[in-house]
């Protein structure tokens, strides 16, 4: 579900749309998703925001429909500087430092993955480890240690 090459550390997007584009481009380059994925995930984020304020930092969990996905993958991005996403549910501002972009094929997998991510987000130690990670291998190890 993870690929070290789709763990982007300390990227510098100017806003949430650019962040979504940068991560989507990596998924497209690796043929994980179809070309249509980028526009679909940006559109969906505007209609159904995915930002969350975790205890340690803001997090976004963008995703879109399975028809845009070739194979299941979670892309991870850590931003050098947080960018504004809107909060899931109420649309309040969230300064997101971490992005978990889901490219999933099965609806039940999406629900299960979201539940596991919600547990991870509440684990302040794990989120702190993700923010401090020096390389993509460490990021993936933290995620696996936390049942993702």
C-alpha positions in Angstrom: 0.0 0.0 0.0 3.1 2.3 0.4 5.9 3.1 -1.9 9.0 4.9 -0.7 9.0 6.9 -3.9 5.5 8.3 -3.1 6.5 9.7 0.2 7.2 13.3 -0.4 9.1 15.0 2.4 9.2 18.8 2.9 7.5 19.8 -0.3 6.7 23.5 -0.7 3.3 24.1 -2.3 1.9 27.6 -2.2 -1.6 26.3 -1.4 -3.7 23.2 -0.9 -4.5 22.9 -4.7 -0.8 22.9 -5.5 -0.2 20.4 -2.8 -2.9 18.1 -4.2 -1.4 18.6 -7.7 2.1 17.7 -6.6 1.1 14.5 -4.9 -1.3 13.5 -7.7 1.5 14.0 -10.2 3.6 11.5 -8.4 0.8 9.0 -8.4 0.2 9.5 -12.1 3.9 9.2 -12.8 4.0 5.8 -11.1 0.8 4.7 -13.0 -1.0 4.2 -9.7 -3.8 6.4 -10.9 -5.3 7.6 -14.2 -4.7 11.1 -15.6 -8.3 11.9 -14.5 -7.3 11.5 -10.8 -5.8 14.9 -10.3 -8.8 16.9 -11.4 -11.1 14.5 -9.6 -9.3 14.8 -6.3 -9.1 18.6 -6.5 -12.8 18.9 -7.3 -13.8 16.5 -4.5 -11.6 18.3 -2.0 -13.5 21.6 -2.8 -16.9 19.8 -2.4 -16.0 17.6 0.6 -13.1 18.9 2.5 -10.8 16.4 4.3 -8.8 18.6 6.7 -8.5 17.5 10.3 -6.9 19.2 13.3 -4.9 16.5 15.1 -3.3 17.1 18.5 0.1 17.7 16.9 -0.7 19.3 13.5 -3.2 19.7 10.8 -3.7 16.7 8.4 -5.6 16.3 5.1 -6.8 13.0 3.8 -7.8 13.7 0.2 -9.3 11.0 -2.0 -11.7 10.4 -4.8 -13.7 7.7 -6.6 -12.1 4.3 -7.4 -12.7 4.8 -11.2 -9.7 7.0 -11.2 -7.4 4.4 -9.6 -5.3 1.7 -11.3 -3.9 0.1 -8.1 -4.3 0.8 -4.4 -1.8 3.1 -2.8 -1.5 5.7 -0.1 0.8 8.7 -1.0 2.2 10.7 1.9 3.4 14.3 1.8 5.0 16.3 4.6 4.9 20.0 3.9 7.8 22.3 4.8 5.2 24.9 5.7 1.6 24.1 6.4 -1.0 25.1 3.9 -4.7 25.8 4.5 -7.2 23.0 3.9 -10.8 23.2 5.0 -11.9 21.0 7.9 -14.0 17.9 7.3 -17.6 18.6 8.4 -17.6 22.3 9.3 -15.2 23.9 6.7 -13.1 25.7 9.4 -9.5 26.4 8.4 -6.9 23.7 9.0 -3.2 24.4 8.6 -2.2 21.0 7.2 1.4 19.8 7.6 0.7 16.1 6.6 -1.2 14.8 3.6 -2.3 11.2 3.2 -3.7 10.9 -0.3 -5.7 7.8 -0.8 -5.9 5.9 -4.1 -8.1 3.0 -3.3 -10.1 0.6 -5.5 -12.6 -0.9 -3.0 -15.2 1.2 -1.0 -14.8 -1.1 2.0 -11.0 -0.6 1.9 -11.5 3.1 1.9 -13.6 3.0 5.1 -11.2 0.6 6.8 -8.2 2.8 5.8 -9.9 6.0 7.0 -10.6 4.4 10.3 -6.9 3.3 10.7 -5.8 6.8 9.7 -8.1 8.4 12.3 -6.5 6.2 15.0 -3.1 7.2 13.7 -4.0 10.9 13.8 -5.0 10.6 17.4 -1.7 9.1 18.3 0.4 12.1 19.1 3.7 10.1 19.3 3.2 8.6 15.9 2.4 12.0 14.3 5.4 13.6 15.9 7.5 10.7 14.5 6.1 11.4 11.0 6.9 15.1 11.3 10.5 14.3 12.5 11.2 11.5 10.1 14.4 12.0 8.1 13.5 9.7 5.2 10.7 7.9 3.5 11.7 4.5 4.9 11.2 5.8 8.5 7.7 7.3 7.5 6.6 3.9 6.1 7.9 2.1 9.2 5.9 4.4 11.5 2.8 3.8 9.5 3.3 0.0 9.5 3.9 0.1 13.3 0.5 1.8 13.6 -1.4 -0.9 11.6 -1.6 0.9 8.3 
